[in-house]
Amino acid sequence: MNNEILDALSQITREKSVDRAMLIETLEQGLASAVRKKHGATADVEVRFNDRTGGLECSLRMTVVENVEDPAFQWTVEKARTHKPDAVVGDVVLIPLPISEFGRNAIQTAKQVLIQRVREAERDRVFKEYSDKIGTLVRGVVQQVDRGNVIVKLEFSEGFLPAREQIPRSYHRQGDYVRAVVINVDKSAKGPQVILSRTHPDFLKRLFEAEVPEIADGIVEVRAVSREAGARSKISVYSTDPRVDAVGSCVGLKGSRVQSIVRELGGERIDIVPWSPDPERFARLALAPARVARVFSDPDTKTIQAIVDEDQLSLAIGRNGQNVRLASELTGWKIDLYSSREWLERGGERPLFAPLPPAASGEAEGEGEDVASVQLAELGGITQDLLAVLDGAGYTTFSDILDLEPDEVRAIPGMAPEMADRLLTLIDELTTTDAQTDAAPEASKPDAPAAEAPAEPGSGEEPAA
């Protein structure tokens, strides 16, 4: 019997990853509870388990007193001396108890206490293990599918993937490997504690971290994610190293990286958008693949007004408003879309030309041919000092400085180097074509050639250009 107890403790410790010392303590407490059922709830019981031999010693501790108040753990001097001849008041007399005398019910009580304690210890361990992993990616094997809910075997526990957290039209079979993100750890749950999700925006973010080394290394940052699981997602990225292209890093060679994620998501379309600190520029990029003609913003209400050509309106709105809805969620601004005809019919609530602030490198936006006739004083981004220098040299409209070479700009009397750089940046910004601006967002789309996965060998399809 002693060897059986030792083997049982070893098996529980190994299978449940429970501390052995805790198991021994629980076993002693369970046996003590069984003794109290027979000798009284207030009985002073001492149980010792020998972890080396598997031996169990159980005894009652009776305190010697003059006047007995509780016979469950107190004796008079006369009664104590029947077991210990030299007993005096204050002594503690140990009365050995054989385990066999407890009976089947007492042993069953000890067993229930041990089982309950093992369950509690296992839940505490799982809670500590996964409470710090909320928002992280985990991988497991499908154990069971019940009414659309999936039980996933994880490394230290079971995960619960509810039907509402699964990608629409996805199918999981027993034995399949599945990846998901931990969204909650329910300590009070009777069943699986770890709640998983494949529809949460963090799931898409963690997949990019796993597939793109530049994101894992911190060179490229994921700034925002908006997602409608199973249909379409938008993710904005930013490179902390000017030598690294954030969008290109996420797309990968011939779209290999992004297509790997698309397959994991069951064909969900992913738009990879370069992040910009300027909300107007960010809104332009977020509305890709539509080309936006004008963008105006109201910081007080966090509202963007975007004007697109007639042929771009349906593309900007998307199916059931999906594109503009995701763009709004990605930027954190409300986006109101107008066709160019509707905007003109409304009389243009603001001037049709409203230049954007200076852009970061690689984000310059074209503003159209009507820019050339605009007065320099109406252009944003030109300081009063720079305006005075240009006015003194006879330059008053944008067309006057449009064709100036860098050397000619720096040769203008009173032109400081930083002023010259600012002016050249502005000229470059306002003369960049829409085609150049849209090149990066178009390449970031999963249905663009750069993001298409190569055709499978033998499929008869030509690989994307």
C-alpha positions, 0 to 999 in steps of 0.5 A: 500500500505504501508503494501504491501511495508513492506511485500515485503521488508521482503520477499526479505530480508528473501529469498535472504538474503539481508541486509534490510538497503541496500534494503531501500537505493536502493528503495530510489535511484530508486524513485529518479531516477524516479523523475529525469526522469520527472524533469531533470537528474540534479534535486536534489531529496530527498526520505525518506522511513519510515521503521516503517510505510512504508510511502514514502516522496519525494521532490525536493530540490531547491537552491535559487540563484541570477542567475539561471544556471540550472533550474532543481535545482535552483530558483530565489529569486522571485520564491522561495518566492512563496513557502517560503515568507522569502526565501533568496539567499542560502536557500534550498526550499523543494517542496513535490511531490506526488508519484502518479504523477510519473505514471506507467513508473516511478514506473517501473523504480524504480522497475528495479533499485531495482531488479538489486541492489538485484541481485548485492547484492546477487552475492556479498554475494555469492562471499564473501561466496564461494571465501574463500571456493575454494578447499573445499567440499560442498554438495547439491541437484541436481536441474536441468540437462541440456545437461549433465551440472548439477545445484546443490542447495547449502546452499546459492547459486546455483552451476554449475557442468559442464559435463567435471567436472563429473566422466565418466559414472556417472549419476545424477537425479533431487533430488539426493544429490551430493558432489563436490569440489569448484574450482572457483567462477565466479562473472561476470557470469549471471548464477550460480557463484560457479563452482564445480568439481568431477574430480579434485584431491582435491575432492579425498583429501577432501573425505579422510579428511571427512572419515578419522578422523586422517587426519582431526586431522592432525595426518595423512597428505595427501602429494600428489594425482594423479588421472584419474577420474573414472579409478584409483587414487594414494594418498600418506600419511604420519603419524606425529605420529610413533604410527599411521599407515598412510595407515591403517588409510586410509584403515579402518577396513576391508577396510570400509573407503576406500570403502566408498570413492570408492563407492562415486567415482563410483568404481574408484580404489584407491592406498594408498601409504606411502610417503617417503622423498627419491625419489627412495623409493617413486618411488618404493612404487608409482609403486605398485602393481608391485615389483621393483627390482632396482631404480636409480635416477638423481636429476639433471633431476629429472628422476627415472630409475626403473628396474622390472622383466619380469613378473612385467613389464606389471603390472608396466606399467598398462593399457595404461601406467596408473600405471607408469603415475600416479606414475610419477605424484604422485612423481613429477619425470619422471619414465623410466621403464626397464625390467631386461633383457632390462637393462642387454642388455643395459649393465647397464648404472650404477652399478647393485648394487646401495644401497639406502640411509638409510630409515625412520622406516618401509621403509627399502628395500631389495637389494638381495642376491648379497649384501653380497659380496659387500665391505663395502667401496662401501655401501652407508650410511657408514661414513668414521669414521665408515668404519675406525672402522670396518676396524680396527676390520677386517670387510671389506665386508658386509658378515663379519657384516651380522650375528653380533648381536647388542651386538657384534656390540656395543662391536667393539673397537672404536664403538660409540653408534650412529655409532652402531645404524647407522650400525644396521639400515643399516644391517636391511635395506639391509637384509629385503626381498621384501615381507616385503617391499611390504606388506604395499603397497599391503595392501593399494590397494583397490583391496587388501583384506584389502581394499575390502568392505564386501559383502552385506548381502544376496548377496551370496558372501563370505566377503574378508579375 
